[in-house]
Each structure stands twice: as C-alpha cells, then as structure tokens.
Amino acid sequence: MASRDSKNQIRVRIHTRIRRRVAGTAARPRLAVFRSVKHIYAQLIDDAKGHTVLAASSKEKDGKNGGNMAGAKAVGQMIAERAKESGIKAVVFDRGGYLYHGRVKALADSAREAGLEF
C-alpha cells in the first residue's frame, strides 16, 4: 500500500526509476546527490566501471554550513572545482529521487556556475 510507505521508501522507488535512464560514463560521469538532515553529499560516479571518481560533502571544512542552502552551494562549488582539476567538464545530473528544489537545486546551480555542464 503506497500510503503507508515511508518518505525514504518512496524516494528510493523514484530514484530506481530515474536510474533506468541515467547512467554515468568515464567521459560524462553521473553527479549523484544525497541529502540527509544534517549534511548534503555529491559524488561523480562512473557507472561503466562502477566506482566513484570524485566526492564532496558538507562535512568537509568544519561542516559549519551542514545541511542548509549555504552548505549545498559550497558542495556544488567544491565538486565542480574538483571535476575541472580532473579534466571533467560535463556530467549527468542524478537528483537521487529528491525533488529538484531547495538544497538539491542550490547544489546544481552552484555547480553550473562553477563551470560544470549538465
């Protein structure tokens, strides 16, 4: 019964549906976002090899701006800078089953502003 599923079960189901269409390659890795109550995390994943190329989280740099909008913007900036250093210019965005709104949107917008293409 769908009405008794937890929010996380619904999110995982949506994420599984998204993952049928979205896959990362070495040339264009998948930018996966995970949001917790306290922090936000971003990873660049090469699905062909099945490993994480780069990662960034709001836990880094003292985690002062943990799970808020400022933290999401900082993580987007960090992941874009690290991607540029590694020679990655374009990614495929994976919102992780979350709505493209709030912290997820802030992370994506700051990554775009810092030079990532998606």
N, CA, C and O atoms as CSV, one atom per row, in Angstrom:
chain,resi,resn,atom,element,x,y,z
A,1,MET,N,N,0.830,-1.184,0.000
A,1,MET,CA,C,0.000,0.000,0.000
A,1,MET,C,C,0.877,1.251,0.000
A,1,MET,O,O,1.683,1.448,0.909
A,2,ALA,N,N,0.722,2.074,-0.997
A,2,ALA,CA,C,1.591,3.230,-1.179
A,2,ALA,C,C,1.437,4.268,-0.071
A,2,ALA,O,O,2.396,4.970,0.250
A,3,SER,N,N,0.271,4.376,0.507
A,3,SER,CA,C,0.041,5.400,1.516
A,3,SER,C,C,0.783,5.105,2.815
A,3,SER,O,O,0.971,6.007,3.632
A,4,ARG,N,N,1.210,3.854,3.024
A,4,ARG,CA,C,1.906,3.504,4.252
A,4,ARG,C,C,3.423,3.473,4.084
A,4,ARG,O,O,4.143,3.230,5.052
A,5,ASP,N,N,3.912,3.711,2.887
A,5,ASP,CA,C,5.349,3.738,2.659
A,5,ASP,C,C,5.954,4.983,3.299
A,5,ASP,O,O,5.331,6.044,3.344
A,6,SER,N,N,7.173,4.831,3.789
A,6,SER,CA,C,7.854,5.984,4.363
A,6,SER,C,C,8.341,6.890,3.241
A,6,SER,O,O,8.390,6.488,2.079
A,7,LYS,N,N,8.697,8.109,3.602
A,7,LYS,CA,C,9.190,9.050,2.599
A,7,LYS,C,C,10.436,8.496,1.920
A,7,LYS,O,O,10.613,8.654,0.712
A,8,ASN,N,N,11.306,7.841,2.704
A,8,ASN,CA,C,12.536,7.313,2.118
A,8,ASN,C,C,12.251,6.157,1.162
A,8,ASN,O,O,12.923,6.038,0.137
A,9,GLN,N,N,11.277,5.308,1.468
A,9,GLN,CA,C,10.922,4.218,0.554
A,9,GLN,C,C,10.406,4.776,-0.767
A,9,GLN,O,O,10.726,4.249,-1.832
A,10,ILE,N,N,9.620,5.824,-0.703
A,10,ILE,CA,C,9.102,6.465,-1.911
A,10,ILE,C,C,10.263,7.076,-2.703
A,10,ILE,O,O,10.318,6.942,-3.926
A,11,ARG,N,N,11.194,7.750,-2.005
A,11,ARG,CA,C,12.346,8.356,-2.659
A,11,ARG,C,C,13.195,7.298,-3.357
A,11,ARG,O,O,13.636,7.506,-4.487
A,12,VAL,N,N,13.427,6.174,-2.697
A,12,VAL,CA,C,14.230,5.097,-3.285
A,12,VAL,C,C,13.539,4.538,-4.532
A,12,VAL,O,O,14.203,4.235,-5.523
A,13,ARG,N,N,12.233,4.404,-4.487
A,13,ARG,CA,C,11.492,3.905,-5.644
A,13,ARG,C,C,11.614,4.873,-6.833
A,13,ARG,O,O,11.793,4.445,-7.973
A,14,ILE,N,N,11.514,6.178,-6.554
A,14,ILE,CA,C,11.660,7.189,-7.597
A,14,ILE,C,C,13.088,7.168,-8.140
A,14,ILE,O,O,13.299,7.265,-9.349
A,15,HIS,N,N,14.075,7.039,-7.236
A,15,HIS,CA,C,15.475,7.007,-7.653
A,15,HIS,C,C,15.755,5.807,-8.561
A,15,HIS,O,O,16.496,5.925,-9.537
A,16,THR,N,N,15.170,4.670,-8.245
A,16,THR,CA,C,15.334,3.479,-9.086
A,16,THR,C,C,14.773,3.723,-10.473
A,16,THR,O,O,15.363,3.300,-11.467
A,17,ARG,N,N,13.657,4.391,-10.548
A,17,ARG,CA,C,13.046,4.720,-11.840
A,17,ARG,C,C,13.943,5.659,-12.636
A,17,ARG,O,O,14.104,5.488,-13.845
A,18,ILE,N,N,14.526,6.651,-11.965
A,18,ILE,CA,C,15.422,7.600,-12.623
A,18,ILE,C,C,16.665,6.882,-13.141
A,18,ILE,O,O,17.140,7.162,-14.242
A,19,ARG,N,N,17.187,5.953,-12.340
A,19,ARG,CA,C,18.434,5.268,-12.686
A,19,ARG,C,C,18.307,4.369,-13.913
A,19,ARG,O,O,19.316,3.990,-14.508
A,20,ARG,N,N,17.087,4.026,-14.296
A,20,ARG,CA,C,16.889,3.262,-15.534
A,20,ARG,C,C,17.331,4.065,-16.741
A,20,ARG,O,O,17.779,3.502,-17.739
A,21,ARG,N,N,17.204,5.388,-16.650
A,21,ARG,CA,C,17.529,6.269,-17.772
A,21,ARG,C,C,18.876,6.961,-17.625
A,21,ARG,O,O,19.516,7.276,-18.629
A,22,VAL,N,N,19.317,7.204,-16.407
A,22,VAL,CA,C,20.516,7.994,-16.167
A,22,VAL,C,C,21.680,7.081,-15.806
A,22,VAL,O,O,21.601,6.312,-14.848
A,23,ALA,N,N,22.774,7.170,-16.587
A,23,ALA,CA,C,23.981,6.402,-16.290
A,23,ALA,C,C,25.198,7.256,-16.608
A,23,ALA,O,O,25.195,8.029,-17.566
A,24,GLY,N,N,26.233,7.109,-15.799
A,24,GLY,CA,C,27.452,7.860,-15.995
A,24,GLY,C,C,28.499,7.051,-16.727
A,24,GLY,O,O,28.561,5.830,-16.588
A,25,THR,N,N,29.319,7.728,-17.503
A,25,THR,CA,C,30.432,7.098,-18.209
A,25,THR,C,C,31.723,7.783,-17.764
A,25,THR,O,O,31.693,8.725,-16.972
A,26,ALA,N,N,32.858,7.302,-18.281
A,26,ALA,CA,C,34.136,7.925,-17.925
A,26,ALA,C,C,34.195,9.355,-18.466
A,26,ALA,O,O,34.722,10.251,-17.807
A,27,ALA,N,N,33.653,9.565,-19.670
A,27,ALA,CA,C,33.674,10.894,-20.272
A,27,ALA,C,C,32.652,11.825,-19.633
A,27,ALA,O,O,32.881,13.030,-19.532
A,28,ARG,N,N,31.531,11.268,-19.203
A,28,ARG,CA,C,30.448,12.068,-18.622
A,28,ARG,C,C,29.890,11.348,-17.402
A,28,ARG,O,O,28.871,10.664,-17.506
A,29,PRO,N,N,30.544,11.489,-16.233
A,29,PRO,CA,C,30.091,10.770,-15.035
A,29,PRO,C,C,28.758,11.306,-14.495
A,29,PRO,O,O,28.302,12.393,-14.852
A,30,ARG,N,N,28.165,10.501,-13.629
A,30,ARG,CA,C,26.885,10.856,-13.016
A,30,ARG,C,C,27.147,11.638,-11.736
A,30,ARG,O,O,27.885,11.183,-10.863
A,31,LEU,N,N,26.539,12.816,-11.630
A,31,LEU,CA,C,26.622,13.626,-10.413
A,31,LEU,C,C,25.450,13.230,-9.520
A,31,LEU,O,O,24.321,13.682,-9.715
A,32,ALA,N,N,25.739,12.375,-8.536
A,32,ALA,CA,C,24.702,11.856,-7.641
A,32,ALA,C,C,24.657,12.700,-6.374
A,32,ALA,O,O,25.695,13.028,-5.799
A,33,VAL,N,N,23.449,13.048,-5.945
A,33,VAL,CA,C,23.250,13.878,-4.759
A,33,VAL,C,C,22.543,13.049,-3.690
A,33,VAL,O,O,21.568,12.351,-3.969
A,34,PHE,N,N,23.056,13.139,-2.456
A,34,PHE,CA,C,22.365,12.537,-1.315
A,34,PHE,C,C,22.202,13.611,-0.263
A,34,PHE,O,O,23.132,14.360,0.035
A,35,ARG,N,N,21.017,13.674,0.288
A,35,ARG,CA,C,20.660,14.711,1.243
A,35,ARG,C,C,20.282,14.049,2.551
A,35,ARG,O,O,19.397,13.193,2.572
A,36,SER,N,N,20.927,14.423,3.638
A,36,SER,CA,C,20.496,13.960,4.951
A,36,SER,C,C,20.003,15.177,5.724
A,36,SER,O,O,20.021,16.293,5.204
A,37,VAL,N,N,19.575,14.975,6.929
A,37,VAL,CA,C,19.064,16.086,7.720
A,37,VAL,C,C,20.186,17.076,8.033
A,37,VAL,O,O,19.985,18.289,7.971
A,38,LYS,N,N,21.371,16.551,8.371
A,38,LYS,CA,C,22.477,17.409,8.790
A,38,LYS,C,C,23.411,17.825,7.656
A,38,LYS,O,O,24.028,18.887,7.739
A,39,HIS,N,N,23.535,17.014,6.593
A,39,HIS,CA,C,24.541,17.274,5.567
A,39,HIS,C,C,24.005,16.987,4.170
A,39,HIS,O,O,22.913,16.446,3.997
A,40,ILE,N,N,24.810,17.369,3.178
A,40,ILE,CA,C,24.498,17.067,1.780
A,40,ILE,C,C,25.788,16.560,1.135
A,40,ILE,O,O,26.874,17.072,1.406
A,41,TYR,N,N,25.652,15.558,0.287
A,41,TYR,CA,C,26.799,14.887,-0.320
A,41,TYR,C,C,26.628,14.859,-1.830
A,41,TYR,O,O,25.507,14.785,-2.335
A,42,ALA,N,N,27.756,14.921,-2.557
A,42,ALA,CA,C,27.740,14.818,-4.010
A,42,ALA,C,C,28.882,13.911,-4.445
A,42,ALA,O,O,29.982,13.985,-3.898
A,43,GLN,N,N,28.620,13.054,-5.429
A,43,GLN,CA,C,29.636,12.149,-5.955
A,43,GLN,C,C,29.585,12.172,-7.470
A,43,GLN,O,O,28.511,12.292,-8.059
A,44,LEU,N,N,30.749,12.057,-8.102
A,44,LEU,CA,C,30.816,11.825,-9.538
A,44,LEU,C,C,31.113,10.347,-9.708
A,44,LEU,O,O,32.144,9.855,-9.248
A,45,ILE,N,N,30.203,9.638,-10.373
A,45,ILE,CA,C,30.281,8.184,-10.462
A,45,ILE,C,C,30.380,7.745,-11.911
A,45,ILE,O,O,29.622,8.201,-12.767
A,46,ASP,N,N,31.334,6.844,-12.175
A,46,ASP,CA,C,31.474,6.201,-13.477
A,46,ASP,C,C,30.762,4.854,-13.372
A,46,ASP,O,O,31.302,3.905,-12.804
A,47,ASP,N,N,29.551,4.772,-13.919
A,47,ASP,CA,C,28.755,3.553,-13.803
A,47,ASP,C,C,29.295,2.417,-14.669
A,47,ASP,O,O,29.035,1.249,-14.379
A,48,ALA,N,N,30.040,2.736,-15.725
A,48,ALA,CA,C,30.603,1.694,-16.577
A,48,ALA,C,C,31.611,0.858,-15.786
A,48,ALA,O,O,31.629,-0.368,-15.901
A,49,LYS,N,N,32.444,1.516,-14.988
A,49,LYS,CA,C,33.424,0.818,-14.154
A,49,LYS,C,C,32.869,0.494,-12.771
A,49,LYS,O,O,33.357,-0.408,-12.089
A,50,GLY,N,N,31.844,1.241,-12.368
A,50,GLY,CA,C,31.226,1.009,-11.068
A,50,GLY,C,C,32.023,1.587,-9.912
A,50,GLY,O,O,32.078,0.984,-8.840
A,51,HIS,N,N,32.648,2.753,-10.111
A,51,HIS,CA,C,33.361,3.364,-9.000
A,51,HIS,C,C,33.170,4.886,-8.974
A,51,HIS,O,O,32.812,5.516,-9.969
A,52,THR,N,N,33.426,5.439,-7.791
A,52,THR,CA,C,33.299,6.873,-7.576
A,52,THR,C,C,34.576,7.565,-8.021
A,52,THR,O,O,35.669,7.204,-7.585
A,53,VAL,N,N,34.440,8.554,-8.883
A,53,VAL,CA,C,35.585,9.306,-9.396
A,53,VAL,C,C,35.970,10.400,-8.404
A,53,VAL,O,O,37.138,10.524,-8.037
A,54,LEU,N,N,34.991,11.192,-7.972
A,54,LEU,CA,C,35.203,12.298,-7.035
A,54,LEU,C,C,34.050,12.361,-6.048
A,54,LEU,O,O,32.965,11.839,-6.303
A,55,ALA,N,N,34.303,13.005,-4.921
A,55,ALA,CA,C,33.231,13.201,-3.943
A,55,ALA,C,C,33.452,14.506,-3.191
A,55,ALA,O,O,34.580,14.982,-3.062
A,56,ALA,N,N,32.361,15.073,-2.702
A,56,ALA,CA,C,32.421,16.272,-1.864
A,56,ALA,C,C,31.228,16.225,-0.921
A,56,ALA,O,O,30.170,15.699,-1.266
A,57,SER,N,N,31.408,16.779,0.268
A,57,SER,CA,C,30.298,16.805,1.204
A,57,SER,C,C,30.380,18.032,2.090
A,57,SER,O,O,31.417,18.690,2.172
A,58,SER,N,N,29.276,18.328,2.749
A,58,SER,CA,C,29.234,19.480,3.646
A,58,SER,C,C,29.941,19.168,4.966
A,58,SER,O,O,30.076,20.054,5.809
A,59,LYS,N,N,30.393,17.930,5.162
A,59,LYS,CA,C,31.159,17.583,6.361
A,59,LYS,C,C,32.576,18.136,6.286
A,59,LYS,O,O,33.235,18.312,7.311
A,60,GLU,N,N,33.042,18.409,5.074
A,60,GLU,CA,C,34.387,18.943,4.893
A,60,GLU,C,C,34.436,20.400,5.340
A,60,GLU,O,O,33.410,21.076,5.405
A,61,LYS,N,N,35.623,20.866,5.641
A,61,LYS,CA,C,35.832,22.256,6.074
A,61,LYS,C,C,34.967,22.603,7.279
A,61,LYS,O,O,34.185,23.553,7.236
A,62,ASP,N,N,35.105,21.852,8.328
A,62,ASP,CA,C,34.433,22.066,9.615
A,62,ASP,C,C,32.921,21.853,9.574
A,62,ASP,O,O,32.290,21.820,10.630
A,63,GLY,N,N,32.329,21.708,8.414
A,63,GLY,CA,C,30.898,21.446,8.314
A,63,GLY,C,C,30.026,22.509,8.941
A,63,GLY,O,O,28.936,22.205,9.426
A,64,LYS,N,N,30.482,23.753,8.942
A,64,LYS,CA,C,29.706,24.828,9.558
A,64,LYS,C,C,28.362,25.006,8.857
A,64,LYS,O,O,27.338,25.217,9.506
A,65,ASN,N,N,28.376,24.920,7.539
A,65,ASN,CA,C,27.141,25.032,6.773
A,65,ASN,C,C,26.699,23.627,6.382
A,65,ASN,O,O,26.805,23.241,5.218
A,66,GLY,N,N,26.218,22.885,7.325
A,66,GLY,CA,C,25.881,21.484,7.098
A,66,GLY,C,C,24.797,21.269,6.065
A,66,GLY,O,O,25.059,21.333,4.864
A,67,GLY,N,N,23.606,21.021,6.511
A,67,GLY,CA,C,22.521,20.654,5.614
A,67,GLY,C,C,21.666,21.819,5.175
A,67,GLY,O,O,20.490,21.631,4.864
A,68,ASN,N,N,22.221,23.022,5.142
A,68,ASN,CA,C,21.413,24.164,4.722
A,68,ASN,C,C,21.773,24.597,3.304
A,68,ASN,O,O,22.610,23.970,2.655
A,69,MET,N,N,21.150,25.655,2.828
A,69,MET,CA,C,21.358,26.129,1.457
A,69,MET,C,C,22.812,26.544,1.222
A,69,MET,O,O,23.369,26.256,0.162
A,70,ALA,N,N,23.425,27.209,2.184
A,70,ALA,CA,C,24.820,27.633,2.036
A,70,ALA,C,C,25.733,26.420,1.910
A,70,ALA,O,O,26.682,26.433,1.127
A,71,GLY,N,N,25.449,25.380,2.675
A,71,GLY,CA,C,26.234,24.146,2.586
A,71,GLY,C,C,26.084,23.484,1.238
A,71,GLY,O,O,27.058,22.975,0.683
A,72,ALA,N,N,24.873,23.484,0.701
A,72,ALA,CA,C,24.619,22.888,-0.614
A,72,ALA,C,C,25.363,23.654,-1.708
A,72,ALA,O,O,25.928,23.050,-2.620
A,73,LYS,N,N,25.360,24.975,-1.613
A,73,LYS,CA,C,26.075,25.790,-2.597
A,73,LYS,C,C,27.578,25.531,-2.521
A,73,LYS,O,O,28.251,25.445,-3.548
A,74,ALA,N,N,28.099,25.407,-1.307
A,74,ALA,CA,C,29.531,25.148,-1.120
A,74,ALA,C,C,29.921,23.786,-1.700
A,74,ALA,O,O,30.977,23.655,-2.320
A,75,VAL,N,N,29.077,22.779,-1.502
A,75,VAL,CA,C,29.355,21.443,-2.030
A,75,VAL,C,C,29.316,21.459,-3.557
A,75,VAL,O,O,30.155,20.823,-4.195
A,76,GLY,N,N,28.369,22.166,-4.150
A,76,GLY,CA,C,28.294,22.293,-5.602
A,76,GLY,C,C,29.539,22.950,-6.164
A,76,GLY,O,O,30.061,22.532,-7.197
A,77,GLN,N,N,30.010,23.977,-5.483
A,77,GLN,CA,C,31.234,24.673,-5.888
A,77,GLN,C,C,32.437,23.731,-5.795
A,77,GLN,O,O,33.251,23.662,-6.716
A,78,MET,N,N,32.542,23.004,-4.672
A,78,MET,CA,C,33.668,22.087,-4.458
A,78,MET,C,C,33.724,20.990,-5.508
A,78,MET,O,O,34.787,20.709,-6.061
A,79,ILE,N,N,32.580,20.368,-5.784
A,79,ILE,CA,C,32.563,19.249,-6.733
A,79,ILE,C,C,32.910,19.732,-8.137
A,79,ILE,O,O,33.569,19.019,-8.893
A,80,ALA,N,N,32.470,20.938,-8.491
A,80,ALA,CA,C,32.777,21.483,-9.816
A,80,ALA,C,C,34.271,21.796,-9.948
A,80,ALA,O,O,34.875,21.525,-10.986
A,81,GLU,N,N,34.859,22.360,-8.905
A,81,GLU,CA,C,36.286,22.672,-8.936
A,81,GLU,C,C,37.117,21.402,-9.048
A,81,GLU,O,O,38.074,21.346,-9.820
A,82,ARG,N,N,36.752,20.388,-8.280
A,82,ARG,CA,C,37.485,19.116,-8.324
A,82,ARG,C,C,37.330,18.436,-9.676
A,82,ARG,O,O,38.268,17.814,-10.174
A,83,ALA,N,N,36.151,18.554,-10.266
A,83,ALA,CA,C,35.920,17.959,-11.584
A,83,ALA,C,C,36.783,18.647,-12.636
A,83,ALA,O,O,37.358,17.992,-13.504
A,84,LYS,N,N,36.870,19.977,-12.550
A,84,LYS,CA,C,37.696,20.720,-13.505
A,84,LYS,C,C,39.165,20.322,-13.386
A,84,LYS,O,O,39.856,20.171,-14.393
A,85,GLU,N,N,39.640,20.152,-12.151
A,85,GLU,CA,C,41.024,19.737,-11.927
A,85,GLU,C,C,41.292,18.356,-12.517
A,85,GLU,O,O,42.407,18.072,-12.957
A,86,SER,N,N,40.275,17.498,-12.527
A,86,SER,CA,C,40.408,16.146,-13.069
A,86,SER,C,C,40.149,16.093,-14.569
A,86,SER,O,O,40.271,15.034,-15.183
A,87,GLY,N,N,39.794,17.223,-15.158
A,87,GLY,CA,C,39.547,17.268,-16.595
A,87,GLY,C,C,38.134,16.881,-16.991
A,87,GLY,O,O,37.888,16.566,-18.156
A,88,ILE,N,N,37.207,16.899,-16.058
A,88,ILE,CA,C,35.813,16.571,-16.344
A,88,ILE,C,C,35.051,17.874,-16.538
A,88,ILE,O,O,35.042,18.733,-15.656
A,89,LYS,N,N,34.416,18.017,-17.688
A,89,LYS,CA,C,33.686,19.247,-17.990
A,89,LYS,C,C,32.175,19.042,-17.968
A,89,LYS,O,O,31.431,19.954,-17.608
A,90,ALA,N,N,31.712,17.838,-18.356
A,90,ALA,CA,C,30.278,17.582,-18.455
A,90,ALA,C,C,29.892,16.391,-17.585
A,90,ALA,O,O,30.641,15.420,-17.479
A,91,VAL,N,N,28.728,16.472,-16.972
A,91,VAL,CA,C,28.209,15.396,-16.128
A,91,VAL,C,C,26.733,15.159,-16.440
A,91,VAL,O,O,26.094,15.955,-17.128
A,92,VAL,N,N,26.211,14.060,-15.925
A,92,VAL,CA,C,24.786,13.758,-15.981
A,92,VAL,C,C,24.268,13.933,-14.561
A,92,VAL,O,O,24.810,13.331,-13.635
A,93,PHE,N,N,23.232,14.742,-14.368
A,93,PHE,CA,C,22.748,15.036,-13.017
A,93,PHE,C,C,21.754,13.979,-12.557
A,93,PHE,O,O,20.813,13.639,-13.274
A,94,ASP,N,N,21.979,13.460,-11.340
A,94,ASP,CA,C,21.102,12.470,-10.717
A,94,ASP,C,C,20.630,13.061,-9.397
A,94,ASP,O,O,21.398,13.149,-8.439
A,95,ARG,N,N,19.369,13.464,-9.350
A,95,ARG,CA,C,18.847,14.142,-8.159
A,95,ARG,C,C,18.537,13.175,-7.027
A,95,ARG,O,O,18.117,13.607,-5.953
A,96,GLY,N,N,18.732,11.890,-7.237
A,96,GLY,CA,C,18.612,10.915,-6.159
A,96,GLY,C,C,17.207,10.664,-5.672
A,96,GLY,O,O,17.025,10.191,-4.550
A,97,GLY,N,N,16.216,10.963,-6.471
A,97,GLY,CA,C,14.835,10.749,-6.057
A,97,GLY,C,C,14.247,11.923,-5.301
A,97,GLY,O,O,13.066,11.910,-4.954
A,98,TYR,N,N,15.057,12.938,-5.042
A,98,TYR,CA,C,14.561,14.138,-4.376
A,98,TYR,C,C,13.950,15.070,-5.411
A,98,TYR,O,O,14.278,14.993,-6.595
A,99,LEU,N,N,13.065,15.947,-4.965
A,99,LEU,CA,C,12.522,16.955,-5.860
A,99,LEU,C,C,13.626,17.932,-6.232
A,99,LEU,O,O,14.487,18.235,-5.406
A,100,TYR,N,N,13.612,18.427,-7.459
A,100,TYR,CA,C,14.595,19.420,-7.898
A,100,TYR,C,C,14.154,20.754,-7.332
A,100,TYR,O,O,13.515,21.558,-8.010
A,101,HIS,N,N,14.511,20.973,-6.064
A,101,HIS,CA,C,14.010,22.121,-5.326
A,101,HIS,C,C,14.891,22.296,-4.106
A,101,HIS,O,O,15.463,21.322,-3.616
A,102,GLY,N,N,15.010,23.491,-3.615
A,102,GLY,CA,C,15.728,23.727,-2.369
A,102,GLY,C,C,17.203,23.416,-2.455
A,102,GLY,O,O,17.908,23.933,-3.322
A,103,ARG,N,N,17.678,22.551,-1.533
A,103,ARG,CA,C,19.110,22.257,-1.438
A,103,ARG,C,C,19.648,21.546,-2.670
A,103,ARG,O,O,20.783,21.796,-3.077
A,104,VAL,N,N,18.851,20.662,-3.273
A,104,VAL,CA,C,19.294,19.942,-4.472
A,104,VAL,C,C,19.473,20.922,-5.624
A,104,VAL,O,O,20.452,20.841,-6.365
A,105,LYS,N,N,18.539,21.837,-5.773
A,105,LYS,CA,C,18.626,22.845,-6.829
A,105,LYS,C,C,19.793,23.799,-6.577
A,105,LYS,O,O,20.485,24.189,-7.517
A,106,ALA,N,N,20.016,24.177,-5.316
A,106,ALA,CA,C,21.118,25.073,-4.971
A,106,ALA,C,C,22.458,24.432,-5.307
A,106,ALA,O,O,23.349,25.104,-5.827
A,107,LEU,N,N,22.612,23.146,-5.018
A,107,LEU,CA,C,23.841,22.430,-5.343
A,107,LEU,C,C,24.053,22.409,-6.852
A,107,LEU,O,O,25.154,22.685,-7.328
A,108,ALA,N,N,23.007,22.085,-7.605
A,108,ALA,CA,C,23.105,22.017,-9.065
A,108,ALA,C,C,23.437,23.379,-9.658
A,108,ALA,O,O,24.292,23.478,-10.538
A,109,ASP,N,N,22.778,24.418,-9.191
A,109,ASP,CA,C,23.018,25.767,-9.725
A,109,ASP,C,C,24.441,26.238,-9.449
A,109,ASP,O,O,25.072,26.839,-10.319
A,110,SER,N,N,24.951,25.974,-8.251
A,110,SER,CA,C,26.314,26.408,-7.935
A,110,SER,C,C,27.347,25.606,-8.716
A,110,SER,O,O,28.397,26.141,-9.071
A,111,ALA,N,N,27.068,24.327,-8.990
A,111,ALA,CA,C,27.979,23.524,-9.815
A,111,ALA,C,C,27.998,24.053,-11.252
A,111,ALA,O,O,29.056,24.110,-11.880
A,112,ARG,N,N,26.838,24.435,-11.766
A,112,ARG,CA,C,26.760,25.019,-13.115
A,112,ARG,C,C,27.521,26.336,-13.175
A,112,ARG,O,O,28.271,26.574,-14.121
A,113,GLU,N,N,27.337,27.189,-12.179
A,113,GLU,CA,C,28.018,28.487,-12.138
A,113,GLU,C,C,29.530,28.314,-12.085
A,113,GLU,O,O,30.277,29.137,-12.614
A,114,ALA,N,N,29.977,27.231,-11.439
A,114,ALA,CA,C,31.427,26.983,-11.302
A,114,ALA,C,C,32.005,26.323,-12.545
A,114,ALA,O,O,33.214,26.101,-12.615
A,115,GLY,N,N,31.160,26.002,-13.535
A,115,GLY,CA,C,31.686,25.529,-14.816
A,115,GLY,C,C,31.306,24.136,-15.265
A,115,GLY,O,O,31.674,23.740,-16.371
A,116,LEU,N,N,30.585,23.375,-14.459
A,116,LEU,CA,C,30.146,22.047,-14.892
A,116,LEU,C,C,28.985,22.187,-15.883
A,116,LEU,O,O,28.134,23.063,-15.729
A,117,GLU,N,N,28.958,21.334,-16.880
A,117,GLU,CA,C,27.877,21.362,-17.869
A,117,GLU,C,C,26.962,20.165,-17.666
A,117,GLU,O,O,27.409,19.018,-17.653
A,118,PHE,N,N,25.676,20.448,-17.508
A,118,PHE,CA,C,24.631,19.411,-17.466
A,118,PHE,C,C,23.275,20.039,-17.657
A,118,PHE,O,O,22.264,19.337,-17.653
